[in-house]
């Protein structure tokens, strides 16, 4: 019998505290979400706008049942680099970026196709290819792959990073009342103040920013080469989507693949990606950072994510506020990420344990081993690139691991996993299990 612990419900927290919780999720996604446009040359404000709109669209499609936030996807960075590399002077390739966005739009269409197939054939047949022995190690790998970025961010100022980390741990363990469920926000504030005292925060240029301003919009364009280069990446990112939805489900104790259904979550993610790409923003994806926040706060109401989405939209139209948030030291983000990324891997371990994956069986050990080695090994060398039909295709370590895990699980004999389409009665309630 599993141990249960009570969680918090926004119906008892009240509007004020719920808004603060939403703001905390905005901070959690902010660092990674704005990093993608920095690495690709796409506008930051446009990215924030469509992260917010994409999240709201996802919640509309999934009937407001899944506590997920959709931020910028890192999986398509190789595609952007191949289609629209930075110019020699380091400036964005504004001529080719719209074509890269067109390729991402087509990748979003692949999500819609798979969603339709699942709707037609049922999740049970599809999920046979994604048992816990595959999804668990993938979730573990997500956290482990993100871990080096947390360390490198911390290394920019270890004292500030440690202050953020310790503050989160202290308030999460010993906090009382509201302080216990917003430890990340408190950690950011405390470490930000410390960084100010240390002189690690710069407000240079804030006077040049307008108080209000609409994000720039650039319509996508289509090119067959860009489509062939980027579209196949969807086959891997969809596997990551299933891993993320499994991680959220493992965190909350709810079966989101059964209700509202994997076809709806894929449809919501695909439509959000299409919407963002159509107007010059990066592809969207469900965010592991926010899953870590769910695990810490134990507030699983999707309305908190919807509030975070509204904050993202507001920030996209207020350059001065966005400037201040962007001034949060990298070390602060690193200190927060230090624990959040570890939480993601811990969720993967719990997913394997709670589903009683038998690692005395050789097939299960082999599958998990291949996934972890592929994910971490290929990620360390930047993935792999190859040419197919005259186009260069790049696959990340996590994408390779996902594909290898799925294929090996399908090929090896003894796949006894049977996906239960009927959710446990208790899963309809807000609950979680101890890590």
C-alpha positions as a Markdown table, in Angstrom:
| # | Residue | x | y | z |
|---|---|---|---|---|
| 1 | Unk | 0.0 | 0.0 | 0.0 |
| 2 | Unk | 1.4 | 3.4 | -1.1 |
| 3 | Unk | 2.0 | 6.2 | 1.3 |
| 4 | Unk | -0.1 | 9.3 | 0.6 |
| 5 | Unk | 0.5 | 12.8 | 1.8 |
| 6 | Unk | -2.0 | 15.7 | 1.6 |
| 7 | Unk | -1.5 | 18.4 | -1.1 |
| 8 | Unk | -2.7 | 21.9 | -1.5 |
| 9 | Unk | -5.7 | 23.0 | -3.5 |
| 10 | Unk | -6.2 | 26.5 | -4.9 |
| 11 | Unk | -9.8 | 26.3 | -3.8 |
| 12 | Unk | -8.6 | 26.6 | -0.2 |
| 13 | Unk | -5.5 | 28.8 | -0.8 |
| 14 | Unk | -7.5 | 31.7 | -2.2 |
| 15 | Unk | -6.9 | 34.1 | -5.2 |
| 16 | Unk | -3.9 | 36.0 | -3.8 |
| 17 | Unk | -1.8 | 32.9 | -3.0 |
| 18 | Unk | -2.8 | 31.2 | -6.2 |
| 19 | Unk | -1.5 | 34.2 | -8.2 |
| 20 | Unk | 1.8 | 34.0 | -6.4 |
| 21 | Unk | 2.0 | 30.3 | -7.2 |
| 22 | Unk | 1.4 | 31.2 | -10.9 |
| 23 | Unk | 4.2 | 33.8 | -10.7 |
| 24 | Unk | 6.5 | 31.1 | -9.3 |
| 25 | Unk | 5.9 | 28.9 | -12.3 |
| 26 | Unk | 6.6 | 31.9 | -14.6 |
| 27 | Unk | 10.0 | 32.3 | -12.9 |
| 28 | Unk | 10.7 | 28.5 | -13.2 |
| 29 | Unk | 10.2 | 28.4 | -17.0 |
| 30 | Unk | 11.7 | 31.8 | -17.7 |
| 31 | Unk | 15.4 | 31.0 | -17.9 |
| 32 | Unk | 15.1 | 28.1 | -20.3 |
| 33 | Unk | 12.3 | 29.7 | -22.4 |
| 34 | Unk | 14.4 | 32.8 | -23.1 |
| 35 | Unk | 17.5 | 30.8 | -23.7 |
| 36 | Unk | 16.2 | 29.2 | -26.8 |
| 37 | Unk | 15.6 | 32.6 | -28.7 |
| 38 | Unk | 19.0 | 33.7 | -27.5 |
| 39 | Unk | 20.6 | 30.6 | -29.1 |
| 40 | Unk | 18.5 | 30.9 | -32.3 |
| 41 | Unk | 18.2 | 34.6 | -32.8 |
| 42 | Unk | 14.4 | 34.7 | -32.5 |
| 43 | Unk | 12.8 | 37.6 | -30.5 |
| 44 | Unk | 12.6 | 37.0 | -26.7 |
| 45 | Unk | 9.3 | 38.9 | -26.3 |
| 46 | Unk | 7.7 | 37.0 | -29.1 |
| 47 | Unk | 8.8 | 33.7 | -27.5 |
| 48 | Unk | 7.2 | 34.7 | -24.2 |
| 49 | Unk | 4.0 | 35.7 | -25.9 |
| 50 | Unk | 3.5 | 32.4 | -27.7 |
| 51 | Unk | 4.7 | 30.4 | -24.7 |
| 52 | Unk | 1.8 | 31.9 | -22.8 |
| 53 | Unk | -0.7 | 31.6 | -25.7 |
| 54 | Unk | 0.5 | 28.1 | -26.5 |
| 55 | Unk | 0.0 | 27.0 | -22.9 |
| 56 | Unk | -3.5 | 28.4 | -22.8 |
| 57 | Unk | -4.3 | 26.6 | -26.1 |
| 58 | Unk | -2.9 | 23.4 | -24.7 |
| 59 | Unk | -5.2 | 23.7 | -21.6 |
| 60 | Unk | -8.2 | 24.4 | -23.9 |
| 61 | Unk | -7.5 | 21.3 | -25.9 |
| 62 | Unk | -6.9 | 19.1 | -22.8 |
| 63 | Unk | -10.0 | 20.5 | -21.1 |
| 64 | Unk | -8.0 | 22.2 | -18.4 |
| 65 | Unk | -7.0 | 18.9 | -16.8 |
| 66 | Unk | -3.2 | 18.7 | -17.2 |
| 67 | Unk | -1.0 | 21.0 | -15.0 |
| 68 | Unk | 1.6 | 21.6 | -17.8 |
| 69 | Unk | 3.4 | 24.7 | -19.0 |
| 70 | Unk | 4.6 | 24.9 | -22.6 |
| 71 | Unk | 7.9 | 26.7 | -23.1 |
| 72 | Unk | 10.6 | 26.8 | -25.8 |
| 73 | Unk | 11.8 | 23.5 | -27.0 |
| 74 | Unk | 15.5 | 22.8 | -27.1 |
| 75 | Unk | 15.0 | 19.7 | -29.3 |
| 76 | Unk | 14.9 | 21.9 | -32.5 |
| 77 | Unk | 18.1 | 23.8 | -31.9 |
| 78 | Unk | 20.0 | 21.6 | -34.3 |
| 79 | Unk | 17.3 | 22.3 | -36.9 |
| 80 | Unk | 17.5 | 26.1 | -36.5 |
| 81 | Unk | 21.3 | 25.9 | -36.6 |
| 82 | Unk | 21.2 | 23.9 | -39.9 |
| 83 | Unk | 18.6 | 26.1 | -41.6 |
| 84 | Unk | 19.3 | 29.6 | -40.1 |
| 85 | Unk | 22.9 | 29.7 | -38.7 |
| 86 | Unk | 24.1 | 32.9 | -37.2 |
| 87 | Unk | 25.9 | 35.3 | -39.6 |
| 88 | Unk | 29.6 | 35.8 | -39.5 |
| 89 | Unk | 29.3 | 38.9 | -37.3 |
| 90 | Unk | 27.2 | 37.0 | -34.8 |
| 91 | Unk | 23.9 | 38.5 | -35.8 |
| 92 | Unk | 20.7 | 36.5 | -36.3 |
| 93 | Unk | 20.0 | 35.1 | -39.8 |
| 94 | Unk | 16.7 | 37.0 | -40.2 |
| 95 | Unk | 16.4 | 35.9 | -43.8 |
| 96 | Unk | 16.4 | 32.2 | -43.1 |
| 97 | Unk | 14.7 | 32.1 | -39.7 |
| 98 | Unk | 11.2 | 32.3 | -41.2 |
| 99 | Unk | 12.0 | 29.2 | -43.2 |
| 100 | Unk | 13.2 | 27.4 | -40.1 |
| 101 | Unk | 9.9 | 28.3 | -38.5 |
| 102 | Unk | 8.1 | 26.9 | -41.5 |
| 103 | Unk | 9.9 | 23.6 | -40.9 |
| 104 | Unk | 8.9 | 23.6 | -37.2 |
| 105 | Unk | 5.3 | 24.3 | -38.2 |
| 106 | Unk | 5.4 | 21.1 | -40.3 |
| 107 | Unk | 6.9 | 19.2 | -37.4 |
| 108 | Unk | 3.8 | 20.3 | -35.4 |
| 109 | Unk | 1.6 | 18.8 | -38.1 |
| 110 | Unk | 3.3 | 15.4 | -37.3 |
| 111 | Unk | 2.0 | 15.7 | -33.8 |
| 112 | Unk | -1.6 | 16.2 | -35.1 |
| 113 | Unk | -1.2 | 13.1 | -37.3 |
| 114 | Unk | -0.1 | 10.9 | -34.4 |
| 115 | Unk | -2.9 | 12.3 | -32.3 |
| 116 | Unk | -5.4 | 11.3 | -34.9 |
| 117 | Unk | -3.9 | 7.8 | -35.0 |
| 118 | Unk | -4.1 | 7.4 | -31.3 |
| 119 | Unk | -7.7 | 8.6 | -31.3 |
| 120 | Unk | -8.5 | 6.1 | -34.0 |
| 121 | Unk | -6.6 | 3.0 | -32.7 |
| 122 | Unk | -6.7 | 3.7 | -29.0 |
| 123 | Unk | -3.9 | 4.6 | -26.5 |
| 124 | Unk | -3.7 | 1.0 | -25.3 |
| 125 | Unk | -2.2 | -0.2 | -28.6 |
| 126 | Unk | 0.2 | 2.7 | -28.8 |
| 127 | Unk | 1.3 | 2.7 | -25.2 |
| 128 | Unk | 2.4 | -0.9 | -25.5 |
| 129 | Unk | 5.5 | 0.7 | -27.1 |
| 130 | Unk | 6.0 | 3.0 | -24.1 |
| 131 | Unk | 6.0 | 0.9 | -20.9 |
| 132 | Unk | 7.5 | 2.2 | -17.6 |
| 133 | Unk | 10.8 | 0.4 | -18.4 |
| 134 | Unk | 11.1 | 2.9 | -21.3 |
| 135 | Unk | 9.5 | 6.0 | -20.0 |
| 136 | Unk | 11.1 | 5.7 | -16.5 |
| 137 | Unk | 14.7 | 5.8 | -17.7 |
| 138 | Unk | 13.8 | 8.5 | -20.3 |
| 139 | Unk | 12.5 | 10.7 | -17.4 |
| 140 | Unk | 15.6 | 10.0 | -15.4 |
| 141 | Unk | 17.8 | 10.9 | -18.4 |
| 142 | Unk | 15.9 | 14.2 | -18.9 |
| 143 | Unk | 17.0 | 15.3 | -15.4 |
| 144 | Unk | 20.6 | 14.0 | -15.8 |
| 145 | Unk | 21.0 | 15.7 | -19.2 |
| 146 | Unk | 19.9 | 19.0 | -17.7 |
| 147 | Unk | 22.2 | 18.7 | -14.7 |
| 148 | Unk | 25.4 | 20.0 | -16.4 |
| 149 | Unk | 23.6 | 23.2 | -17.4 |
| 150 | Unk | 22.6 | 23.7 | -13.7 |
| 151 | Unk | 26.3 | 23.3 | -12.6 |
| 152 | Unk | 27.6 | 25.6 | -15.3 |
| 153 | Unk | 25.1 | 28.2 | -14.3 |
| 154 | Unk | 26.0 | 27.8 | -10.7 |
| 155 | Unk | 29.7 | 28.2 | -11.6 |
| 156 | Unk | 29.2 | 31.8 | -12.6 |
| 157 | Unk | 28.7 | 32.7 | -8.9 |
| 158 | Unk | 28.7 | 29.8 | -6.5 |
| 159 | Unk | 27.8 | 31.9 | -3.4 |
| 160 | Unk | 24.6 | 33.2 | -5.1 |
| 161 | Unk | 23.7 | 29.8 | -6.4 |
| 162 | Unk | 24.2 | 28.1 | -3.0 |
| 163 | Unk | 22.0 | 30.8 | -1.3 |
| 164 | Unk | 19.2 | 30.1 | -3.8 |
| 165 | Unk | 19.5 | 26.3 | -3.3 |
| 166 | Unk | 19.7 | 26.4 | 0.5 |
| 167 | Unk | 16.8 | 28.9 | 0.7 |
| 168 | Unk | 14.6 | 26.5 | -1.4 |
| 169 | Unk | 15.5 | 23.5 | 0.7 |
| 170 | Unk | 15.0 | 25.3 | 4.0 |
| 171 | Unk | 11.6 | 26.7 | 3.1 |
| 172 | Unk | 10.4 | 23.5 | 1.5 |
| 173 | Unk | 11.3 | 21.4 | 4.5 |
| 174 | Unk | 10.8 | 23.8 | 7.5 |
| 175 | Unk | 8.6 | 26.5 | 6.0 |
| 176 | Unk | 5.1 | 27.1 | 7.3 |
| 177 | Unk | 2.0 | 28.2 | 5.5 |
| 178 | Unk | 2.5 | 30.0 | 2.2 |
| 179 | Unk | 6.3 | 30.0 | 2.5 |
| 180 | Unk | 6.3 | 26.2 | 2.3 |
| 181 | Unk | 4.6 | 26.2 | -1.1 |
| 182 | Unk | 6.5 | 29.0 | -2.8 |
| 183 | Unk | 10.1 | 28.1 | -1.9 |
| 184 | Unk | 11.4 | 28.7 | -5.4 |
| 185 | Unk | 10.1 | 32.2 | -5.6 |
| 186 | Unk | 11.5 | 32.9 | -2.1 |
| 187 | Unk | 14.8 | 31.4 | -3.2 |
| 188 | Unk | 14.9 | 33.7 | -6.3 |
| 189 | Unk | 14.2 | 36.8 | -4.2 |
| 190 | Unk | 16.7 | 36.0 | -1.5 |
| 191 | Unk | 19.5 | 35.1 | -3.9 |
| 192 | Unk | 18.7 | 38.1 | -6.1 |
| 193 | Unk | 19.1 | 40.4 | -3.1 |
| 194 | Unk | 22.4 | 38.7 | -2.3 |
| 195 | Unk | 23.5 | 39.2 | -5.9 |
| 196 | Unk | 22.6 | 42.9 | -5.7 |
| 197 | Unk | 24.8 | 43.3 | -2.7 |
| 198 | Unk | 27.6 | 41.5 | -4.4 |
| 199 | Unk | 27.2 | 43.7 | -7.5 |
| 200 | Unk | 26.3 | 40.8 | -9.7 |
| 201 | Unk | 23.2 | 42.5 | -11.2 |
| 202 | Unk | 23.3 | 45.2 | -13.9 |
| 203 | Unk | 20.4 | 47.5 | -14.8 |
| 204 | Unk | 22.4 | 49.2 | -17.6 |
| 205 | Unk | 20.1 | 49.9 | -20.5 |
| 206 | Unk | 16.8 | 49.7 | -18.7 |
| 207 | Unk | 16.1 | 53.4 | -19.4 |
| 208 | Unk | 16.1 | 52.7 | -23.1 |
| 209 | Unk | 13.3 | 50.1 | -22.7 |
| 210 | Unk | 9.7 | 51.2 | -23.4 |
| 211 | Unk | 7.1 | 50.7 | -20.7 |
| 212 | Unk | 4.7 | 49.0 | -23.1 |
| 213 | Unk | 5.3 | 47.5 | -26.5 |
| 214 | Unk | 3.9 | 44.7 | -28.7 |
| 215 | Unk | 6.3 | 41.8 | -29.5 |
| 216 | Unk | 7.6 | 41.7 | -33.1 |
| 217 | Unk | 5.8 | 39.2 | -35.4 |
| 218 | Unk | 7.4 | 37.5 | -38.4 |
| 219 | Unk | 5.3 | 35.2 | -40.5 |
| 220 | Unk | 6.8 | 31.8 | -41.4 |
| 221 | Unk | 7.9 | 30.8 | -44.9 |
| 222 | Unk | 8.2 | 27.4 | -46.4 |
| 223 | Unk | 11.2 | 25.7 | -48.1 |
| 224 | Unk | 11.3 | 22.0 | -48.9 |
| 225 | Unk | 14.9 | 21.7 | -47.6 |
| 226 | Unk | 14.1 | 23.3 | -44.3 |
| 227 | Unk | 11.0 | 21.1 | -44.0 |
| 228 | Unk | 13.0 | 17.9 | -44.7 |
| 229 | Unk | 15.7 | 19.0 | -42.2 |
| 230 | Unk | 13.4 | 19.9 | -39.3 |
| 231 | Unk | 10.2 | 17.8 | -39.7 |
| 232 | Unk | 11.7 | 14.4 | -38.8 |
| 233 | Unk | 12.7 | 15.8 | -35.4 |
| 234 | Unk | 9.1 | 15.6 | -34.4 |
| 235 | Unk | 9.4 | 11.8 | -34.3 |
| 236 | Unk | 11.8 | 12.2 | -31.4 |
| 237 | Unk | 10.2 | 15.1 | -29.6 |
| 238 | Unk | 6.9 | 13.3 | -29.5 |
| 239 | Unk | 8.6 | 10.6 | -27.5 |
| 240 | Unk | 9.9 | 13.3 | -25.2 |
| 241 | Unk | 6.3 | 14.6 | -24.9 |
| 242 | Unk | 5.1 | 11.2 | -23.7 |
| 243 | Unk | 8.0 | 11.1 | -21.2 |
| 244 | Unk | 7.0 | 14.6 | -19.9 |
| 245 | Unk | 3.3 | 13.7 | -19.6 |
| 246 | Unk | 4.3 | 10.5 | -17.8 |
| 247 | Unk | 6.5 | 12.6 | -15.5 |
| 248 | Unk | 3.6 | 15.0 | -14.7 |
| 249 | Unk | 1.3 | 12.0 | -14.1 |
| 250 | Unk | 3.9 | 10.4 | -11.8 |
| 251 | Unk | 4.2 | 13.6 | -9.9 |
| 252 | Unk | 0.4 | 14.2 | -9.4 |
| 253 | Unk | -0.7 | 10.6 | -9.2 |
| 254 | Unk | -3.1 | 11.1 | -12.2 |
| 255 | Unk | -3.4 | 9.1 | -15.4 |
| 256 | Unk | -3.3 | 11.9 | -18.0 |
| 257 | Unk | -2.6 | 9.5 | -20.8 |
| 258 | Unk | -6.0 | 7.9 | -20.1 |
| 259 | Unk | -7.8 | 11.2 | -19.1 |
| 260 | Unk | -8.0 | 13.6 | -20.9 |
| 261 | Unk | -6.1 | 11.2 | -23.3 |
| 262 | Unk | -2.7 | 11.1 | -25.0 |
| 263 | Unk | -4.3 | 12.1 | -28.2 |
| 264 | Unk | -5.4 | 15.4 | -26.6 |
| 265 | Unk | -2.1 | 16.2 | -25.0 |
| 266 | Unk | -0.3 | 15.6 | -28.3 |
| 267 | Unk | -2.9 | 17.6 | -30.2 |
| 268 | Unk | -2.5 | 20.5 | -27.7 |
| 269 | Unk | 1.3 | 20.4 | -27.9 |
| 270 | Unk | 1.2 | 20.2 | -31.7 |
| 271 | Unk | -1.2 | 23.1 | -32.1 |
| 272 | Unk | 0.8 | 25.2 | -29.7 |
| 273 | Unk | 4.0 | 24.5 | -31.8 |
| 274 | Unk | 2.2 | 25.3 | -35.0 |
| 275 | Unk | 0.9 | 28.6 | -33.6 |
| 276 | Unk | 4.2 | 29.7 | -32.3 |
| 277 | Unk | 6.1 | 28.8 | -35.4 |
| 278 | Unk | 3.6 | 30.5 | -37.7 |
| 279 | Unk | 4.4 | 33.9 | -36.1 |
| 280 | Unk | 8.1 | 33.6 | -35.6 |
| 281 | Unk | 8.5 | 32.0 | -32.2 |
| 282 | Unk | 10.3 | 28.7 | -31.2 |
| 283 | Unk | 8.5 | 25.4 | -31.0 |
| 284 | Unk | 6.7 | 24.7 | -27.7 |
| 285 | Unk | 7.0 | 21.7 | -25.5 |
| 286 | Unk | 5.8 | 20.6 | -22.0 |
| 287 | Unk | 8.4 | 21.9 | -19.5 |
| 288 | Unk | 10.2 | 19.6 | -17.0 |
| 289 | Unk | 11.2 | 22.7 | -15.0 |
| 290 | Unk | 7.6 | 23.2 | -14.0 |
| 291 | Unk | 7.1 | 19.6 | -13.3 |
| 292 | Unk | 9.9 | 20.0 | -10.7 |
| 293 | Unk | 7.9 | 22.9 | -9.2 |
| 294 | Unk | 4.8 | 20.7 | -9.0 |
| 295 | Unk | 6.8 | 18.1 | -7.1 |
| 296 | Unk | 8.0 | 20.7 | -4.6 |
| 297 | Unk | 4.9 | 22.7 | -4.0 |
| 298 | Unk | 2.3 | 19.8 | -4.3 |
| 299 | Unk | -0.2 | 22.3 | -5.9 |
| 300 | Unk | -1.4 | 20.5 | -9.0 |
| 301 | Unk | -4.4 | 22.6 | -10.1 |
| 302 | Unk | -4.0 | 23.4 | -13.8 |
| 303 | Unk | -5.3 | 26.9 | -13.1 |
| 304 | Unk | -2.0 | 27.8 | -11.6 |
| 305 | Unk | -0.3 | 27.1 | -14.9 |
| 306 | Unk | -2.9 | 29.2 | -16.7 |
| 307 | Unk | -2.1 | 32.1 | -14.4 |
| 308 | Unk | 1.6 | 31.6 | -15.3 |
| 309 | Unk | 0.7 | 31.7 | -19.0 |
| 310 | Unk | -1.1 | 35.0 | -18.5 |
| 311 | Unk | 2.0 | 36.4 | -16.7 |
| 312 | Unk | 4.2 | 35.3 | -19.7 |
| 313 | Unk | 1.8 | 37.2 | -22.1 |
| 314 | Unk | 1.9 | 40.3 | -19.9 |
| 315 | Unk | 5.7 | 40.2 | -19.6 |
| 316 | Unk | 6.0 | 40.0 | -23.4 |
| 317 | Unk | 4.3 | 43.3 | -23.7 |
| 318 | Unk | 6.2 | 45.1 | -20.8 |
| 319 | Unk | 9.8 | 45.4 | -21.9 |
| 320 | Unk | 11.0 | 47.1 | -18.7 |
| 321 | Unk | 9.6 | 44.3 | -16.5 |
| 322 | Unk | 11.0 | 41.7 | -18.8 |
| 323 | Unk | 14.3 | 43.5 | -18.6 |
| 324 | Unk | 14.3 | 43.2 | -14.8 |
| 325 | Unk | 13.5 | 39.5 | -14.9 |
| 326 | Unk | 16.2 | 38.9 | -17.5 |
| 327 | Unk | 18.6 | 40.6 | -15.0 |
| 328 | Unk | 18.2 | 37.7 | -12.6 |
| 329 | Unk | 21.7 | 36.3 | -12.3 |
| 330 | Unk | 22.6 | 33.1 | -14.1 |
| 331 | Unk | 23.8 | 31.7 | -10.8 |
| 332 | Unk | 20.4 | 32.2 | -9.3 |
| 333 | Unk | 18.8 | 30.2 | -12.1 |
| 334 | Unk | 21.5 | 27.6 | -11.6 |
| 335 | Unk | 20.8 | 27.2 | -7.9 |
| 336 | Unk | 17.1 | 26.8 | -8.5 |
| 337 | Unk | 17.8 | 24.4 | -11.4 |
| 338 | Unk | 20.1 | 22.4 | -9.2 |
| 339 | Unk | 17.2 | 20.9 | -7.3 |
| 340 | Unk | 14.5 | 21.0 | -9.9 |
| 341 | Unk | 16.5 | 18.9 | -12.4 |
| 342 | Unk | 17.3 | 16.4 | -9.7 |
| 343 | Unk | 13.6 | 16.3 | -8.9 |
| 344 | Unk | 12.9 | 15.2 | -12.5 |
| 345 | Unk | 15.2 | 12.3 | -12.3 |
| 346 | Unk | 13.8 | 11.3 | -8.9 |
| 347 | Unk | 10.3 | 11.3 | -10.5 |
| 348 | Unk | 11.6 | 8.9 | -13.1 |
| 349 | Unk | 13.0 | 6.6 | -10.5 |
| 350 | Unk | 9.7 | 6.7 | -8.7 |
| 351 | Unk | 7.9 | 5.9 | -11.9 |
| 352 | Unk | 10.0 | 2.7 | -12.2 |
| 353 | Unk | 9.5 | 1.7 | -8.6 |
| 354 | Unk | 5.8 | 2.3 | -8.4 |
| 355 | Unk | 5.2 | 0.3 | -11.6 |
| 356 | Unk | 7.3 | -2.6 | -10.1 |
| 357 | Unk | 9.6 | -2.9 | -13.1 |
| 358 | Unk | 11.5 | -6.1 | -12.6 |
| 359 | Unk | 15.2 | -5.5 | -13.2 |
| 360 | Unk | 16.1 | -9.1 | -12.5 |
| 361 | Unk | 14.8 | -9.7 | -16.0 |
| 362 | Unk | 17.6 | -9.2 | -18.6 |
| 363 | Unk | 15.4 | -7.5 | -21.2 |
| 364 | Unk | 14.4 | -4.7 | -18.7 |
| 365 | Unk | 18.0 | -4.2 | -17.6 |
| 366 | Unk | 19.2 | -4.0 | -21.3 |
| 367 | Unk | 16.5 | -1.5 | -22.2 |
| 368 | Unk | 17.2 | 0.8 | -19.3 |
| 369 | Unk | 21.0 | 0.5 | -19.9 |
| 370 | Unk | 20.7 | 1.4 | -23.6 |
| 371 | Unk | 18.5 | 4.4 | -22.9 |
| 372 | Unk | 20.7 | 5.9 | -20.2 |
| 373 | Unk | 24.0 | 5.3 | -22.1 |
| 374 | Unk | 22.5 | 6.7 | -25.4 |
| 375 | Unk | 21.0 | 9.7 | -23.7 |
| 376 | Unk | 24.1 | 10.7 | -21.7 |
| 377 | Unk | 26.7 | 9.4 | -24.1 |
| 378 | Unk | 25.4 | 11.0 | -27.3 |
| 379 | Unk | 24.5 | 14.1 | -25.5 |
| 380 | Unk | 28.1 | 14.6 | -24.4 |
| 381 | Unk | 29.2 | 14.7 | -28.0 |
| 382 | Unk | 26.3 | 16.9 | -29.2 |
| 383 | Unk | 24.2 | 14.1 | -30.6 |
| 384 | Unk | 24.6 | 12.7 | -34.1 |
| 385 | Unk | 24.1 | 14.2 | -37.6 |
| 386 | Unk | 23.6 | 12.4 | -40.8 |
| 387 | Unk | 22.3 | 13.1 | -44.3 |
| 388 | Unk | 19.1 | 11.7 | -45.7 |
| 389 | Unk | 17.6 | 12.5 | -49.0 |
| 390 | Unk | 20.1 | 15.3 | -49.4 |
| 391 | Unk | 19.2 | 17.0 | -46.1 |
| 392 | Unk | 21.2 | 17.2 | -42.9 |
| 393 | Unk | 19.4 | 15.8 | -39.8 |
| 394 | Unk | 20.6 | 16.1 | -36.2 |
| 395 | Unk | 19.3 | 14.0 | -33.3 |
| 396 | Unk | 20.0 | 14.9 | -29.7 |
| 397 | Unk | 21.1 | 12.3 | -27.2 |
| 398 | Unk | 17.6 | 12.2 | -25.6 |
| 399 | Unk | 16.0 | 11.7 | -29.0 |
| 400 | Unk | 18.4 | 8.8 | -29.8 |
| 401 | Unk | 17.7 | 7.3 | -26.4 |
| 402 | Unk | 13.9 | 7.5 | -26.9 |
| 403 | Unk | 14.0 | 5.9 | -30.3 |
| 404 | Unk | 16.4 | 3.1 | -29.2 |
| 405 | Unk | 14.4 | 2.4 | -26.1 |
| 406 | Unk | 11.1 | 2.1 | -28.1 |
| 407 | Unk | 12.7 | -0.1 | -30.8 |
| 408 | Unk | 14.5 | -2.4 | -28.5 |
| 409 | Unk | 11.4 | -2.8 | -26.3 |
| 410 | Unk | 9.4 | -3.7 | -29.4 |
| 411 | Unk | 12.0 | -6.2 | -30.7 |
| 412 | Unk | 13.0 | -8.1 | -27.6 |
| 413 | Unk | 10.7 | -10.9 | -26.5 |
| 414 | Unk | 8.8 | -10.9 | -23.3 |
| 415 | Unk | 7.0 | -7.5 | -23.4 |
| 416 | Unk | 4.3 | -8.2 | -20.8 |
| 417 | Unk | 3.3 | -4.6 | -20.2 |
| 418 | Unk | -0.4 | -3.9 | -20.7 |
| 419 | Unk | -1.5 | -0.3 | -20.5 |
| 420 | Unk | -4.6 | 0.1 | -18.3 |
| 421 | Unk | -7.0 | 2.5 | -20.0 |
| 422 | Unk | -9.2 | 2.7 | -16.9 |
| 423 | Unk | -7.8 | 5.2 | -14.4 |
| 424 | Unk | -7.8 | 4.4 | -10.7 |
| 425 | Unk | -10.8 | 6.0 | -9.0 |
| 426 | Unk | -8.5 | 7.9 | -6.7 |
| 427 | Unk | -6.7 | 9.4 | -9.6 |
| 428 | Unk | -9.6 | 11.8 | -10.2 |
| 429 | Unk | -8.6 | 13.6 | -7.0 |
| 430 | Unk | -5.6 | 15.9 | -6.4 |
| 431 | Unk | -3.0 | 13.7 | -4.7 |
| 432 | Unk | 0.6 | 12.6 | -4.8 |
| 433 | Unk | 3.0 | 10.1 | -3.4 |
| 434 | Unk | 6.1 | 10.8 | -1.4 |
| 435 | Unk | 9.4 | 10.8 | -3.3 |
